[in-house]
Amino acid sequence: MMTPYRTKKDHESWHFCSNCTDYPESDFDEQGTSLLPQVVR
C-alpha cells in the first residue's frame, strides 16, 4: 500500500513520504496516491 499525499491545512507543500520529518501527523488534508493534487491559484 502506498502512502497518501498530505499537506498541513493552509500550506501548499504536499508530502508523500511518511518518514519525512515534515509529513503531517495532525491537522492535514489528504489525497490519494494515484495523482499529485493540482494547486489552483
C-alpha positions in Angstrom: 0.0 0.0 0.0 1.3 3.4 -0.9 1.4 6.4 1.4 -1.2 9.1 0.6 -0.2 12.7 -0.1 -0.7 15.0 2.8 -0.4 18.7 3.4 -0.9 20.8 6.5 -4.0 22.8 6.3 -3.4 26.3 4.8 0.0 25.1 3.3 0.9 24.5 -0.4 3.6 21.8 0.0 2.4 18.2 -0.4 4.3 15.3 1.2 4.3 11.6 0.2 6.9 10.0 2.4 5.8 9.2 6.0 9.5 9.0 7.0 9.9 12.7 6.3 10.0 15.0 9.4 7.6 17.3 7.7 5.0 14.6 6.9 1.8 15.9 8.7 0.5 13.7 11.5 -2.4 16.0 12.5 -4.4 18.9 11.1 -3.9 17.9 7.4 -5.6 17.4 4.1 -5.1 14.1 2.3 -5.3 12.9 -1.3 -5.0 9.5 -2.8 -1.7 8.1 -4.2 -2.7 8.0 -7.9 -2.1 11.6 -8.8 -0.5 14.6 -7.1 -3.2 17.2 -6.4 -3.0 20.3 -8.5 -2.9 23.7 -6.8 -5.3 26.2 -8.3 -4.4 29.8 -7.9 
